[in-house]
Amino acid sequence: MIKHIRGLHHVTSMASDARANNAFFTHVLGLRRVKKTVNFDQPDVYHLYYGDELGSPGSVMTYFPFPNMDKGAAGVGEVSVTTFGVPDGALPFWKERLLALNISGLSEAIGFGVNRLEFDGPDGERLALVEDAADLRAPWADGGVHADVAIRGFHSASMRVRDEGATGELLQFMGYQAEEQEGAISRFRMQDGDVATIIDVETLPGMPMARSGAGSVHHIAFAVENRAAQLEVRKQLLDTGYQVTPVIDRDYFWAIYFRTPAGILFEIATNEPGFDRDEERAHLGETLKLPAQHAHLRAQLEAHLQVLE
């Protein structure tokens, strides 16, 4: 069993409009844009990162906004809901706020004994807030939402699959333990993780495969402390038969990727070096930062990319 994974690192999705995406996560949800950079493989597309003050692992939602991208279609083989933690008693504030801002898809529920508020992101992606009195992480204090009710970071992520078997085995190999069952949903928790230690797996054998597009999760990333731990994880995955990429330098972390039996793209990302490696902490996310291989394109990209607040 892998012993180095600490919980979620980030979740990366796709969007159809950078400006609308930026406004939603910074103004509606009150998160901090901690990095404004570009897609390594398609530099004329932004890569935007939102999280807490420093973009701590377990707090960061990231997006590739492909202009005018068709919306994805929900199905199995995808991350279906990304859930953030808020303080106990904060959901009435969030319900009122989201209603006032005309956010669609609001629904209230109790899941695994905890109050839950689900809603749509700007491209129809399903997001949720869960009250968690045990989450003592400091929120971003300057996002327009009072610290007493502000988002702390990720609480969990949900996946849809046709058959839980192989996915459950993989999660347990990664250090998660099967904890509870509620209807078609199995909850897995990393007992010795740091933050964002819950993965829910919903089994829907008759549902079609998801179609990727705006609002779809591109990949979900799990955290390891450093590069040495990452190399050990990579070896264990390879030894088990998974096809794993070489280590890739993503400027703010190092990454490896592999596809799960259910078709979901998993990433293992390091907690080092962090988003303050090339910007002062007081000014994270303010200027366009380019990977070295795309630095020569700055003038062209700044003329092409949407202006963000």
N, C-alpha and C positions, 0 to 999 in steps of 0.2 A: 504493500500500500504506500502511496505517495504521502510524505509527511511535511512537505514544505509549503503547500498552498494555504493561504491565510484567509481566503474569502474572495469577494468580488474586488476587482480593480477598476474596471470601467465597462460601460456598455456603449457600443457604437451603432448608430442607426443612420438611415438615409432620409433626406428631406427634399422638397421641391423648390424651396425659396429660402435663401440665407437670411434675408432681412426679417421675414416672418418668424423663422426659427429662432433667431437671436432675440427678438422681442419677446417671444413666449417664455424662453427659459430665464432671461434676465429680468424682465418686467413682471410677467405673470407669476412665475415661480420664485423669483427673487434670488436665483443662483448667480454666482459670479462667472463671467466669461474669463477663464484663466489662460486661454491660449487662442490666438487667431493665426492659423497657419494654413497649409494647403495639403491636399491629398498627395501622398508620395508618388502614386502611380498616374495621377491625372491632375497636374498642378494648376489647371485653370478652374478647379473646384476647391472651395474652402474645406478645411477640416477645423471645426469649431468645438471647443471643449468648455463645459460648464460644470461648476462644482462649488466646493466650499472656498474659503479664503486662499488656500494654497493648492487647490486641486488634489487633496489628499486621496490616496487609494481608497476605493470604496465610496467615493462621492461624485465621481466624474461621469457625466453623460456627454457623449461626443456625437457629432453629426457630420456627414458628407452631404452638403446641399447641392444636388444636381439640378440645375435650373429646369423647371417645367417637367420634371420626371413624373411619369405615370405612377399612380398610387399602387402599392402592393395589395395583395389579396390575402386575407387571413387563412391559415391552415395549419396542418401539422408540420413538424420539422423546422420550427422557429421559436425564438423567444417571443412570447405573446404579451407579457405585461412586465414593465419595469416599475418597481415599487420603492418609494422613498419613505424614510422614517421622519415623523414629526413628534413633538412632545405630547404627553398625555393630555387630553382635553382640547387639542388644537383643531380637530376636524370641523367643528362648527364655524370657526373663523374661515377655514379654507373653503367650506361649502358656500358661505356667503360671498367670499371673494370671487370664486370661480363663476358663480351665478351672475354676479354683477358684471363680470368681464365677458359674459356670453360664451363661456367655454362649453363645448358640447359633450354629450355622452356621460353626464354625471350619474353615478349610481352609488348607493350606500349598501354596505353589507357587513356582516361579521364573518370573518374567516379565521379558522383555528383560534376562536375565542377572542379575536382582536377587532376593534372597529376599523373599517376600511372605506375609503372614498376613491372610486375609479372615475376617470375622465379621459377625454381625447386630447392628444397633442395636436399641433397644427396640421399634420398630415394624416390624422385619424389613428395614430399609434395609441395604444392603450397604456396609460400611466396610472399610478395609484399612490395614495398616501395612507400610511398606517400609523396609528398611535403606538409609541414605544417609550414607556417611561424609563426603561433601562438604558436608552441611547443618550449618553451624556456628551456626545461630540458637540463642539462649538460650531454654530452655523455662520455663514457669511452675514456680517452685521450691517452691511451697507447696500443691501439689495432691495430696500423698500418694504421689507416684511420684518416685523418686530421679532427680536431674538427669541421671545417666549413661545412663538408659534412657528418659527422658520424651519425649513427643511434641514435636517442634520446630515443627510447622505443617503445612500442606498440602504434599504431594509432587506430586500430580496429581489429575485427575478423568477418569473414563471415561464415554463416551456411547455409546448404542446407536442405530443408524440403519438404515433399509432400503437406502439408497444413499449411499455415502460422498461421491460426486462434489461435490454442492453444499456439503456441510458442510466438506469439505476445502478447497474454493475459498474459503469464508468464512474459515476459520482462517488460511489463507495470506494473505488480504487483511488480516487483523488482525495479521499479523506473525509467525505461526508458520511453521515449515518442516517439511515431511514428512521424517521421520528414519529410521524402521525399520518393518518389517512382520513380524508374528508371527501366523500363521494369519489369522483374520478381523479382526485388530486392527491398525490403523495408528497409529503414534505421531507426534505433532506436538510440536515443541519451539520455544519462543521463545528464540533464541540470545542476545539481548542483554537479557533480562528480569532482574527482581530475584530473586524467589523463586517457587516453585510454577509452574514454566514448562512443564509437560507436560500435554498433552491426548491421551488415547487414544480412538480412534473404532473401535467394533466394528460391522461390517456384518453384519446378519442379515435378509436380504430376506424370509424367510418368517415372521417373528415378528409377532404382532399389535401394534397400538399400545398403549402403556402407558395404564393408567387411573389417574388422579391420586387420591391419598388419603394417609392416614397412612403415613409412611415414604418418600413420594415427594419428590424434589427439586422445589421450586417454581421456583427459578431459580438460575443460576450467574453470578457477578459477576466481571468482569475489572477490574484496577486501572489507573487513570491517576493521575499525580502531583497534578494540580490541576484547577480548573474551566476554565482556559484550554485545557488539553490536551483535556479532555472535550468542549468545544465544537467543537474541530477534528475530533475523532473523530465526533461527531454529524453534522457537515456532510459528512464523507466517506461515512458510511453512508447518509445521505439522498441524496447525489449518485449513489450506486450503486443506489438503488432500494429500500432498506429503509425500512419504516415505523417511525420512532423517536419515542418519547415526548418531550415537552418535558423540560427538566431539573427534577427533583423534589428538594426539600430533605428528606433523611431524618435530619436533626439531626446525625448523626455522619459523614455523607458526602453528596455530591450524586449523584444516580442518573439514568440514562437506560436505557430498556428497548427491546428489539426481539425479534421472534420469528424464529428461524432457519428455513431451508427444511425442516428435519427436524421442526419443531414445538417445539424447545427454547427456553425463554425465556432470553435473554442480558441481562445488565445490565452497564453500564460505570459504575464507582463511583470517586469520587475518594479519594485517600489522606488528604485533609484534611476536616474539622478533627480527627477522631479521637474516641475514646470518653472521653477525659478532659476534654472541653469543659464538662461539667456535673457532674463528680464528681472528688474528689481521687483520685489514682492509687492510693493505699493502700486505697481503699474502693470501687473500681469494682464495679458489679453488685450492690451491697448493698441499695439502696433503689429503689423503683419510680419510674422517670423517665417523664414523660408529655410527648408532643408538645404544643405550645402550644394547639392546637385542641381537645385533650381534657383540658386541665388542670382544667376545671370539673367533670369526672366523677370526680375522685380518690376521694372518699369512697365513691361507688357502686362503683368498680372495686376498691378495696381490700377491700370487703366481699364482692365476687363472685369475684375471682381466687383460685386455690389458693395457700395459704401454702407458700413454698419455703424450704429451709434456707439 
